[in-house]
Amino acid sequence: MSDVLSHARSAIERGSKSFALAARLFDAPTRDHAMLLYSWCRHTDDVIDGQILGQGRNDDTRPPLERLAEVERLTALALEGTPEGDPAYHALAQVVRETGMPHRYPLDLIHGFRIDMEERPFRTFDDTLAYCYHVAGCVGVMMAIVMGVSPSDRATLDRASDLGIAFQLNNIARDIIEDAMNSRRYIPDDWLESVGITPGNFAFPPQRRQLFRLLVRLVDQAELYEDSARFGTPKLRNRAAWAVLAAARIYGNIGRKLAAAGPEALDSRMHTTLPEKLQAVTLAATQTLTRHRRWSGPHDRSALWTMPE
């Protein structure tokens, strides 16, 4: 195993138990590429947020824009095939070289970092969905390419984007209060106004019931995108489809648990247990065998947000 791949494997095993579990379902070449891609995504996110594997704080005291500039510069070098710096950039270069991944998708993710850093306003739900694409939907697209989908197969890539958007909507629902404590808000102004909440004080305890109504609304939207994503699985090989369907259920269950918990869901960070994850993997195996019958037919996604050409 190369040093770059070894570093990537370590990153996924320490950084995301859910992703690591789903990745085990891939064939070996796909799993290696998925780990390499994860390594770059995890590293750049940590640099931007000043964290270590998504947790705590690191000792990087540089201004945020300086950290973003570093990520942009080193990512550009990796995309050009001349990576420098952390092994994660060498991992990205290898993935791009071996899969033919268009450069726009890694750059779309970095644009998502800039949206966060510039604290752009979220006026409507379309603003929220565009953000979800840039921080997660484009990752779904990159994963689809890693799994063998042609970069020219726009219909299947749209379904992959839908799954990433579903994941992010559930993340937003789960982290409403935590994000508020970090001066971040992804629920749009018009949604807040619809339940009588002003953007400036939306996270205060007296408004938890109204916030929970919006949480459920986010979860409902995530379900729509999750359902749409399944219509892309007939284009995948069996093991890749199994991994995607397992991940969809694992992450979707977070949202479903939030909605079932009532307003108390806002008071703690929701997780899925290992038995729940294993159950999702088992159910996904059955879905994999029946996916061509269940999800090969027409399915209109015209009402869903679509990534730009």
C-alpha positions as CSV (number, residue, x, y, z in Angstrom):
1,M,0.0,0.0,0.0
2,S,1.3,3.4,-0.9
3,D,1.9,6.0,1.8
4,V,-0.8,8.2,0.2
5,L,-3.3,5.4,0.4
6,S,-2.3,4.4,3.9
7,H,-2.8,8.0,5.0
8,A,-6.2,8.1,3.4
9,R,-7.3,4.8,5.0
10,S,-6.3,6.2,8.4
11,A,-8.2,9.4,7.8
12,I,-11.4,7.6,7.0
13,E,-11.1,5.1,9.9
14,R,-10.7,7.9,12.4
15,G,-12.9,10.5,10.8
16,S,-16.1,8.8,9.8
17,K,-17.3,5.5,11.1
18,S,-20.4,5.7,8.9
19,F,-18.5,6.4,5.7
20,A,-15.9,3.8,6.7
21,L,-18.6,1.2,7.1
22,A,-20.2,2.0,3.7
23,A,-16.8,2.0,2.0
24,R,-16.2,-1.6,3.0
25,L,-19.0,-2.6,0.7
26,F,-17.0,-1.4,-2.4
27,D,-14.8,-3.5,-4.5
28,A,-11.1,-2.9,-3.7
29,P,-10.3,-0.3,-6.5
30,T,-13.4,1.7,-5.8
31,R,-12.8,1.6,-2.1
32,D,-9.2,2.9,-2.6
33,H,-10.4,5.8,-4.7
34,A,-13.2,6.5,-2.2
35,M,-10.7,6.7,0.6
36,L,-8.3,8.9,-1.4
37,L,-11.2,11.3,-2.2
38,Y,-12.3,11.3,1.4
39,S,-8.8,12.1,2.6
40,W,-8.8,15.3,0.5
41,C,-12.3,16.3,1.5
42,R,-11.6,15.7,5.2
43,H,-8.3,17.5,5.2
44,T,-9.5,20.6,3.4
45,D,-12.6,20.8,5.7
46,D,-10.3,20.6,8.7
47,V,-8.0,23.3,7.4
48,I,-11.0,25.7,6.8
49,D,-12.6,24.9,10.2
50,G,-9.4,24.7,12.2
51,Q,-10.2,21.2,13.4
52,I,-8.7,17.8,13.5
53,L,-10.8,15.1,11.8
54,G,-13.9,17.3,12.3
55,Q,-13.3,17.6,16.1
56,G,-11.9,20.1,18.6
57,R,-9.5,22.8,17.5
58,N,-6.1,22.6,16.0
59,D,-3.2,25.0,16.6
60,D,-3.6,26.9,13.3
61,T,-4.0,30.6,14.2
62,R,-3.9,32.0,10.6
63,P,-6.8,34.2,9.5
64,P,-9.6,32.2,7.8
65,L,-9.0,33.8,4.4
66,E,-5.4,32.8,4.5
67,R,-6.4,29.2,5.2
68,L,-8.8,29.2,2.3
69,A,-6.1,30.7,0.0
70,E,-3.9,27.8,0.9
71,V,-6.6,25.2,0.2
72,E,-7.3,26.9,-3.2
73,R,-3.6,27.0,-4.2
74,L,-2.8,23.5,-3.2
75,T,-5.9,22.1,-4.7
76,A,-5.1,23.9,-8.0
77,L,-1.7,22.3,-8.0
78,A,-3.2,18.8,-7.4
79,L,-5.7,19.3,-10.2
80,E,-2.8,20.2,-12.5
81,G,-1.0,17.0,-11.6
82,T,1.7,18.6,-9.5
83,P,0.6,18.2,-5.9
84,E,2.5,19.6,-3.0
85,G,2.0,19.6,0.8
86,D,-0.2,17.3,2.8
87,P,-0.7,13.7,1.4
88,A,-4.4,14.6,0.9
89,Y,-3.5,16.7,-2.1
90,H,-1.5,13.9,-3.6
91,A,-4.6,11.7,-3.0
92,L,-6.8,14.1,-4.9
93,A,-4.3,14.2,-7.8
94,Q,-4.3,10.4,-8.0
95,V,-8.1,10.2,-8.0
96,V,-8.4,12.9,-10.7
97,R,-5.8,11.2,-12.8
98,E,-7.2,7.7,-12.5
99,T,-10.9,8.5,-12.8
100,G,-11.0,11.4,-15.3
101,M,-12.9,13.5,-12.8
102,P,-13.6,17.0,-14.1
103,H,-11.9,19.7,-12.1
104,R,-15.2,21.6,-11.6
105,Y,-16.4,19.3,-8.8
106,P,-13.5,19.7,-6.4
107,L,-13.6,23.4,-7.1
108,D,-17.3,23.4,-6.4
109,L,-16.6,22.0,-2.9
110,I,-14.1,24.8,-2.2
111,H,-16.7,27.3,-3.3
112,G,-18.8,25.9,-0.5
113,F,-16.1,26.7,2.0
114,R,-16.1,30.3,0.7
115,I,-19.9,30.6,1.2
116,D,-19.4,29.7,4.8
117,M,-16.4,31.9,5.3
118,E,-18.1,34.9,3.8
119,E,-21.2,34.3,5.8
120,R,-23.5,34.8,2.9
121,P,-27.2,35.2,3.7
122,F,-29.7,32.5,3.1
123,R,-32.8,34.3,2.0
124,T,-34.8,31.4,0.4
125,F,-34.6,27.7,0.4
126,D,-32.9,27.8,-3.0
127,D,-30.0,29.5,-1.2
128,T,-29.9,26.6,1.3
129,L,-30.0,24.0,-1.5
130,A,-27.3,25.7,-3.5
131,Y,-25.1,25.6,-0.3
132,C,-26.0,22.0,0.2
133,Y,-24.8,21.2,-3.3
134,H,-21.5,23.0,-2.8
135,V,-20.6,21.3,0.5
136,A,-22.1,17.8,-0.1
137,G,-23.9,17.4,-3.4
138,C,-20.7,17.8,-5.4
139,V,-19.1,15.2,-3.1
140,G,-21.9,12.9,-4.1
141,V,-21.1,13.6,-7.8
142,M,-17.4,12.9,-7.2
143,M,-18.2,9.7,-5.4
144,A,-20.4,8.6,-8.4
145,I,-17.5,9.2,-10.7
146,V,-15.2,7.2,-8.4
147,M,-17.8,4.4,-8.6
148,G,-17.5,4.3,-12.4
149,V,-20.3,6.7,-13.6
150,S,-19.2,8.6,-16.7
151,P,-18.6,12.3,-16.2
152,S,-20.9,12.8,-19.2
153,D,-23.8,10.9,-17.6
154,R,-25.5,14.0,-16.3
155,A,-28.8,12.2,-15.3
156,T,-27.0,9.8,-13.0
157,L,-24.8,12.6,-11.6
158,D,-27.9,14.6,-10.7
159,R,-29.1,11.7,-8.6
160,A,-25.7,11.5,-6.9
161,S,-26.0,15.2,-6.1
162,D,-29.4,14.6,-4.7
163,L,-28.0,12.1,-2.2
164,G,-25.3,14.5,-1.0
165,I,-28.0,17.3,-0.7
166,A,-30.1,14.9,1.4
167,F,-27.2,14.2,3.7
168,Q,-26.5,17.9,4.2
169,L,-30.2,18.8,4.9
170,N,-30.2,16.2,7.6
171,N,-26.9,17.6,9.0
172,I,-28.4,21.1,9.1
173,A,-31.5,19.7,10.9
174,R,-29.3,17.9,13.4
175,D,-27.0,20.8,14.1
176,I,-29.4,23.8,14.2
177,I,-28.4,24.8,17.8
178,E,-24.7,23.9,17.5
179,D,-24.4,25.9,14.3
180,A,-26.2,28.9,15.9
181,M,-23.6,28.8,18.7
182,N,-20.9,29.1,16.0
183,S,-22.7,32.0,14.4
184,R,-23.9,29.9,11.5
185,R,-27.5,29.6,10.2
186,Y,-28.6,27.7,7.1
187,I,-32.4,27.9,7.6
188,P,-33.5,30.6,5.2
189,D,-35.1,33.8,6.2
190,D,-38.5,33.0,4.6
191,W,-38.8,29.8,6.5
192,L,-38.1,31.5,9.8
193,E,-40.6,34.2,9.0
194,S,-43.2,31.5,8.2
195,V,-43.2,30.5,11.9
196,G,-42.8,33.9,13.3
197,I,-39.1,33.8,14.1
198,T,-36.7,36.7,13.3
199,P,-33.3,35.7,12.1
200,G,-31.5,37.5,14.9
201,N,-32.8,35.4,17.7
202,F,-33.9,32.2,16.0
203,A,-32.1,29.8,18.4
204,F,-33.4,31.1,21.8
205,P,-35.1,28.4,23.9
206,P,-38.7,29.9,23.9
207,Q,-38.8,29.3,20.1
208,R,-37.8,25.6,20.2
209,R,-41.2,24.4,19.1
210,Q,-41.2,26.7,16.1
211,L,-37.6,25.5,15.3
212,F,-38.7,21.9,15.6
213,R,-41.4,22.5,12.9
214,L,-38.6,23.8,10.6
215,L,-36.4,20.8,11.5
216,V,-39.2,18.4,10.4
217,R,-39.5,20.4,7.2
218,L,-35.8,20.0,6.5
219,V,-36.1,16.3,7.2
220,D,-39.1,16.0,4.8
221,Q,-37.1,17.8,2.1
222,A,-34.1,15.4,2.7
223,E,-36.5,12.5,2.2
224,L,-37.4,13.8,-1.3
225,Y,-33.8,14.1,-2.3
226,E,-32.9,10.7,-0.8
227,D,-35.8,9.0,-2.7
228,S,-34.6,10.7,-5.9
229,A,-31.1,9.5,-5.4
230,R,-32.2,5.8,-5.4
231,F,-33.2,6.2,-9.1
232,G,-29.5,6.5,-9.9
233,T,-28.5,3.2,-8.4
234,P,-29.4,1.0,-11.4
235,K,-26.5,2.6,-13.2
236,L,-24.0,1.4,-10.6
237,R,-22.3,-2.0,-10.2
238,N,-23.8,-4.2,-7.4
239,R,-21.3,-3.4,-4.7
240,A,-21.3,0.3,-5.4
241,A,-25.1,0.3,-5.4
242,W,-25.1,-1.6,-2.1
243,A,-22.8,1.0,-0.5
244,V,-24.9,3.9,-1.8
245,L,-28.2,2.4,-0.6
246,A,-26.7,1.6,2.8
247,A,-25.3,5.1,3.2
248,A,-28.6,6.6,2.2
249,R,-30.4,4.6,4.9
250,I,-27.8,5.3,7.5
251,Y,-27.8,9.0,7.1
252,G,-31.5,9.2,6.4
253,N,-32.2,7.5,9.7
254,I,-30.5,10.4,11.5
255,G,-33.2,12.7,10.1
256,R,-36.0,10.3,10.8
257,K,-34.9,9.9,14.4
258,L,-34.8,13.7,14.8
259,A,-38.3,14.0,13.5
260,A,-39.5,11.3,15.8
261,A,-37.8,12.7,18.9
262,G,-39.9,15.9,19.1
263,P,-38.5,19.3,20.2
264,E,-36.1,17.5,22.5
265,A,-34.1,16.6,19.4
266,L,-32.7,20.1,19.5
267,D,-31.0,19.5,22.8
268,S,-28.5,16.8,21.8
269,R,-26.6,15.6,18.8
270,M,-28.4,12.6,17.2
271,H,-26.5,9.6,16.1
272,T,-27.3,6.1,14.7
273,T,-26.1,3.1,16.7
274,L,-23.9,0.3,15.3
275,P,-26.9,-2.1,15.3
276,E,-28.9,0.5,13.3
277,K,-26.1,0.8,10.9
278,L,-25.8,-2.9,10.4
279,Q,-29.5,-3.2,9.9
280,A,-29.3,-0.5,7.2
281,V,-26.5,-2.5,5.5
282,T,-28.6,-5.7,5.6
283,L,-31.7,-3.9,4.2
284,A,-29.6,-2.3,1.5
285,A,-28.4,-5.7,0.3
286,T,-32.0,-6.6,-0.5
287,Q,-32.7,-3.3,-2.2
288,T,-29.6,-3.8,-4.3
289,L,-30.9,-7.0,-5.7
290,T,-34.3,-5.4,-6.6
291,R,-33.1,-2.0,-7.6
292,H,-33.6,-2.5,-11.4
293,R,-37.2,-3.4,-10.9
294,R,-37.9,-0.7,-8.3
295,W,-35.9,2.3,-9.6
296,S,-35.3,1.9,-13.3
297,G,-38.6,3.5,-14.3
298,P,-39.3,7.2,-14.9
299,H,-39.1,9.5,-11.9
300,D,-39.7,13.2,-12.3
301,R,-37.2,15.3,-10.4
302,S,-38.0,18.5,-12.1
303,A,-39.2,20.0,-8.8
304,L,-35.8,19.4,-7.2
305,W,-32.9,21.7,-7.2
306,T,-30.4,20.9,-10.0
307,M,-26.7,21.7,-10.2
308,P,-25.8,24.2,-12.9
309,E,-24.4,23.0,-16.2
